[in-house]
Amino acid sequence: MNITPRKLNAYTIFKLPSAYLCGVRTRFIDNDKSIVTVRHRWINQNPFKSMFWAVQGMAAEFSTGALIIGKIQESGKRISMLVTSNNASFTKKAVGKITFTCKDGHLIDDALKKTIATGEGQTFWMQSVGLNEEGIVVSTFNFEWSIKVKN
């Protein structure tokens, strides 16, 4: 199955309904890059009239995880994936449409090869940067992913 933005958005309806209801949408995905957007709305705001940090986190995590999902499917192996750690920094109020971009698809390949060859779990960090409509960074998320071949 080829991963497309349309398929990923349908996936969120059934598997990640809170992300879908908050407006998290995949706009682009290829082998190395994923772009996910979310628009500030009443349902995803905090008391300070900006986007709640957890909604930004959902969009940022999905931009990294979608790349992993695609590469796992390409491998044809049964591989589990899990976020084991994360951190974030917030540099501007998140209002309007926020676009999260992850350009770390290349980091997945080596970890997949190692876990398939050895059967041992592998970890790696991926970053997603959120920009507002003016192109200003509002938040940066880093996720440590763990992958392992399923028995």
The 8 nearest C-alpha neighbors of each residue, nearest first, counted from 0:
[[1, 2, 72, 73, 69, 3, 6, 75],
 [0, 2, 3, 69, 72, 73, 6, 70],
 [3, 1, 69, 0, 6, 4, 7, 28],
 [4, 2, 6, 5, 7, 1, 28, 27],
 [3, 5, 7, 25, 6, 26, 27, 8],
 [4, 6, 8, 3, 7, 9, 25, 26],
 [7, 5, 9, 3, 8, 4, 10, 2],
 [6, 8, 10, 4, 9, 5, 3, 11],
 [7, 9, 5, 11, 10, 6, 24, 4],
 [10, 8, 6, 12, 7, 11, 5, 13],
 [9, 11, 7, 8, 12, 13, 14, 6],
 [10, 12, 15, 14, 8, 9, 13, 19],
 [13, 11, 16, 9, 10, 19, 15, 14],
 [12, 14, 11, 10, 16, 15, 9, 19],
 [13, 15, 11, 10, 12, 16, 9, 17],
 [16, 14, 11, 18, 17, 12, 13, 19],
 [15, 17, 12, 19, 18, 11, 13, 20],
 [18, 16, 20, 19, 15, 21, 11, 12],
 [19, 17, 21, 23, 16, 15, 20, 22],
 [18, 20, 16, 22, 23, 17, 21, 11],
 [21, 19, 17, 22, 18, 16, 23, 12],
 [20, 22, 18, 19, 43, 23, 17, 42],
 [23, 21, 19, 37, 20, 24, 38, 18],
 [22, 24, 37, 18, 19, 58, 36, 21],
 [25, 23, 36, 35, 8, 22, 26, 37],
 [24, 26, 35, 4, 27, 34, 8, 36],
 [27, 25, 34, 35, 4, 24, 36, 28],
 [28, 26, 34, 33, 4, 25, 29, 35],
 [29, 27, 33, 32, 34, 4, 3, 30],
 [28, 30, 32, 31, 33, 27, 66, 3],
 [31, 29, 104, 32, 28, 66, 105, 70],
 [32, 30, 104, 29, 102, 105, 103, 33],
 [33, 31, 102, 101, 29, 28, 104, 30],
 [32, 34, 28, 101, 62, 27, 100, 29],
 [33, 35, 100, 27, 26, 99, 62, 25],
 [36, 34, 25, 99, 24, 26, 62, 98],
 [37, 35, 98, 24, 97, 23, 99, 25],
 [36, 38, 23, 22, 97, 96, 24, 39],
 [37, 39, 96, 95, 97, 40, 22, 36],
 [40, 38, 95, 94, 50, 96, 43, 44],
 [41, 39, 42, 43, 38, 44, 50, 21],
 [40, 42, 44, 43, 39, 48, 45, 50],
 [43, 41, 40, 44, 21, 20, 39, 45],
 [44, 42, 40, 41, 21, 50, 51, 39],
 [45, 43, 50, 51, 49, 41, 48, 42],
 [44, 46, 51, 47, 48, 49, 50, 43],
 [47, 45, 48, 44, 49, 51, 50, 43],
 [46, 48, 45, 49, 44, 50, 51, 92],
 [49, 47, 46, 45, 44, 50, 94, 41],
 [50, 48, 44, 93, 94, 47, 45, 92],
 [49, 51, 44, 93, 39, 43, 45, 94],
 [50, 52, 45, 44, 53, 54, 43, 49],
 [51, 53, 55, 54, 56, 50, 45, 89],
 [54, 52, 56, 55, 51, 57, 50, 58],
 [55, 53, 57, 56, 52, 51, 58, 43],
 [54, 56, 52, 58, 53, 57, 59, 51],
 [55, 57, 53, 59, 54, 58, 60, 52],
 [58, 56, 54, 60, 55, 59, 61, 53],
 [57, 59, 61, 55, 56, 60, 23, 35],
 [58, 60, 56, 62, 127, 61, 57, 99],
 [61, 59, 57, 63, 62, 58, 56, 64],
 [60, 62, 64, 58, 63, 59, 65, 57],
 [61, 63, 59, 33, 60, 65, 35, 64],
 [64, 62, 60, 61, 65, 66, 101, 125],
 [63, 65, 61, 67, 66, 62, 60, 68],
 [64, 66, 68, 67, 63, 62, 61, 69],
 [67, 65, 69, 64, 68, 63, 104, 70],
 [66, 68, 64, 70, 69, 65, 71, 107],
 [69, 67, 65, 71, 66, 70, 64, 72],
 [70, 68, 72, 66, 67, 71, 2, 65],
 [69, 71, 73, 67, 72, 68, 74, 66],
 [72, 70, 74, 68, 73, 69, 67, 78],
 [71, 73, 69, 70, 74, 75, 68, 76],
 [74, 72, 70, 71, 75, 69, 0, 76],
 [75, 73, 71, 72, 76, 70, 111, 77],
 [74, 76, 72, 73, 71, 77, 78, 70],
 [77, 75, 74, 78, 71, 72, 148, 115],
 [76, 78, 149, 148, 79, 75, 71, 150],
 [79, 77, 148, 149, 147, 76, 146, 71],
 [80, 78, 147, 146, 149, 148, 77, 81],
 [79, 81, 146, 145, 78, 147, 144, 82],
 [80, 82, 145, 144, 83, 146, 79, 143],
 [81, 83, 144, 143, 84, 145, 142, 80],
 [82, 84, 143, 144, 81, 145, 85, 142],
 [85, 83, 143, 82, 142, 86, 144, 141],
 [86, 84, 142, 141, 143, 87, 83, 140],
 [85, 87, 141, 140, 142, 88, 84, 139],
 [88, 86, 140, 139, 141, 89, 85, 138],
 [87, 89, 139, 138, 90, 140, 86, 137],
 [90, 88, 138, 137, 91, 139, 87, 92],
 [89, 91, 137, 138, 88, 136, 92, 139],
 [92, 90, 137, 89, 93, 136, 138, 135],
 [91, 93, 49, 94, 137, 90, 50, 89],
 [94, 92, 50, 49, 137, 91, 95, 131],
 [95, 93, 39, 49, 50, 92, 96, 131],
 [94, 96, 39, 38, 97, 131, 132, 93],
 [95, 97, 38, 37, 132, 131, 39, 98],
 [98, 96, 131, 37, 130, 36, 38, 129],
 [99, 97, 36, 130, 129, 35, 100, 131],
 [100, 98, 129, 35, 128, 59, 34, 127],
 [101, 99, 34, 127, 128, 33, 98, 102],
 [100, 102, 127, 33, 32, 103, 62, 63],
 [103, 101, 32, 31, 104, 100, 33, 127],
 [104, 102, 105, 106, 101, 125, 31, 32],
 [105, 103, 31, 106, 107, 102, 32, 30],
 [104, 106, 103, 107, 31, 108, 30, 109],
 [107, 105, 104, 103, 108, 109, 110, 123],
 [106, 108, 110, 105, 104, 109, 111, 67],
 [109, 107, 111, 110, 106, 105, 112, 104],
 [110, 108, 112, 111, 107, 113, 106, 105],
 [109, 111, 113, 107, 112, 108, 121, 114],
 [112, 110, 108, 114, 113, 109, 115, 107],
 [111, 113, 109, 115, 110, 114, 116, 108],
 [114, 112, 116, 110, 111, 115, 117, 109],
 [113, 115, 118, 119, 111, 117, 116, 112],
 [114, 116, 112, 113, 118, 117, 111, 148],
 [117, 115, 113, 114, 118, 112, 119, 111],
 [116, 118, 119, 114, 115, 113, 120, 112],
 [119, 117, 114, 115, 148, 116, 120, 147],
 [120, 118, 114, 117, 147, 121, 148, 113],
 [119, 121, 147, 146, 114, 145, 118, 122],
 [120, 122, 146, 145, 110, 114, 147, 119],
 [123, 121, 145, 144, 146, 143, 120, 124],
 [122, 124, 144, 143, 125, 145, 121, 106],
 [125, 123, 143, 142, 144, 141, 126, 122],
 [124, 126, 142, 141, 103, 143, 63, 123],
 [127, 125, 141, 140, 101, 142, 128, 124],
 [126, 128, 101, 100, 140, 59, 99, 139],
 [127, 129, 139, 99, 100, 138, 140, 130],
 [130, 128, 99, 138, 98, 137, 136, 97],
 [131, 129, 136, 135, 134, 98, 97, 137],
 [130, 132, 97, 134, 133, 135, 96, 98],
 [131, 133, 134, 96, 97, 130, 95, 135],
 [134, 132, 131, 135, 130, 136, 96, 97],
 [135, 133, 130, 131, 132, 136, 129, 98],
 [134, 136, 130, 131, 133, 137, 132, 91],
 [135, 137, 130, 129, 138, 134, 131, 90],
 [138, 136, 91, 90, 130, 129, 89, 93],
 [139, 137, 89, 129, 88, 136, 90, 128],
 [138, 140, 128, 88, 87, 127, 129, 89],
 [139, 141, 87, 127, 126, 86, 128, 59],
 [140, 142, 126, 86, 85, 125, 87, 127],
 [143, 141, 85, 125, 124, 84, 144, 126],
 [142, 144, 124, 84, 123, 83, 82, 85],
 [143, 145, 82, 122, 123, 81, 83, 142],
 [146, 144, 122, 81, 121, 80, 82, 83],
 [145, 147, 80, 121, 79, 120, 122, 78],
 [148, 146, 120, 79, 78, 114, 119, 149],
 [147, 149, 78, 118, 77, 115, 114, 79],
 [148, 150, 78, 77, 147, 79, 76, 118],
 [149, 148, 77, 118, 78, 147, 79, 76]]
